[in-house]
C-alpha cells in the first residue's frame, strides 16, 4: 500500500486511478497523516432499502417526545439555575 500526499493525489489522480484499477491500494495523507484510501471497487452492490421494512420491529414508548427540563439544561438550552 503506497501513500501519497494530497497535492500529488490531485496532480496525478488519473494515474493513481489506473494503479487502483490494477489492484493497488493507495493512501492519501495530509501532513503525513492518512485521511483516505483509494481501493479497487469490488463490484458488490447493496439492495435498495425498502420503505417500511422495520414496521412492527420498533416500539416508541409513551413519553418519548415529552419535554425534559434536565436534558434541556444539560444541552445548554436553558440557563443553569443556581
C-alpha positions as MATLAB code, in Angstrom:
seq = 'XXXXXXXXXXXXXXXXXXXXXXXXXXXXXXXXXXXXXXXXXXXXXXXXXXXXXXXXXXXXXXXXXXXXXXXXXXXXXXXXXX';
ca = [
       0.000    0.000    0.000;
       1.505    3.275   -1.146;
       0.966    6.664    0.500;
       0.747    9.957   -1.407;
       0.085   13.498   -0.227;
      -3.000   15.487   -1.224;
      -1.115   17.605   -3.755;
       0.264   14.535   -5.537;
      -3.186   12.895   -5.498;
      -4.762   15.973   -7.095;
      -1.998   16.294   -9.664;
      -1.850   12.619  -10.662;
      -5.387   11.378   -9.996;
      -5.766    9.640  -13.385;
      -2.504    7.740  -12.925;
      -3.437    6.777   -9.363;
      -6.827    5.516  -10.540;
      -5.040    3.364  -13.118;
      -2.924    1.842  -10.353;
      -6.042    1.202   -8.264;
      -7.714   -0.475  -11.253;
      -4.665   -2.732  -11.314;
      -5.416   -3.814   -7.747;
      -3.194   -1.466   -5.736;
      -4.462    0.395   -2.668;
      -3.299    3.969   -2.210;
      -3.472    6.034    0.978;
      -3.929    9.796    0.656;
      -2.350   11.732    3.519;
      -2.473   15.334    4.698;
       0.676   16.461    6.523;
       1.755   12.817    6.742;
      -1.492   11.714    8.437;
      -3.625    9.229    6.438;
      -7.088   10.628    5.676;
      -8.443    8.462    2.837;
      -7.832    5.272    0.850;
      -8.295    4.629   -2.839;
      -9.235    0.979   -3.232;
     -10.476   -1.093   -6.155;
     -14.253   -1.339   -6.472;
     -15.258   -4.899   -5.693;
     -18.457   -4.578   -7.738;
     -20.571   -5.503   -4.736;
     -23.845   -3.584   -4.613;
     -26.379   -3.406   -1.825;
     -30.050   -3.922   -2.428;
     -32.006   -0.681   -2.322;
     -33.620   -0.010    1.038;
     -37.291   -0.865    1.233;
     -39.570    1.669    2.937;
     -41.445    0.104    5.827;
     -39.045   -2.828    6.263;
     -38.789   -2.113   10.025;
     -42.555   -1.862   10.530;
     -43.546   -3.639   13.717;
     -39.923   -4.019   14.844;
     -39.523   -0.642   16.543;
     -41.566    0.433   19.535;
     -41.730    4.058   20.659;
     -42.697    4.217   24.286;
     -45.205    6.707   25.666;
     -43.480    9.913   26.758;
     -40.634    9.537   24.251;
     -41.037   13.058   22.911;
     -42.037   14.780   26.162;
     -40.016   17.805   27.189;
     -37.411   17.072   29.888;
     -36.102   20.171   31.637;
     -32.945   18.471   32.949;
     -31.961   17.265   29.458;
     -32.628   20.743   28.037;
     -30.392   22.194   30.761;
     -27.661   19.578   30.047;
     -27.651   20.570   26.372;
     -27.473   24.279   27.188;
     -30.990   25.003   26.032;
     -31.830   26.554   29.421;
     -29.788   28.664   31.795;
     -28.396   26.671   34.703;
     -30.184   27.711   37.861;
     -28.078   28.069   40.980;
];
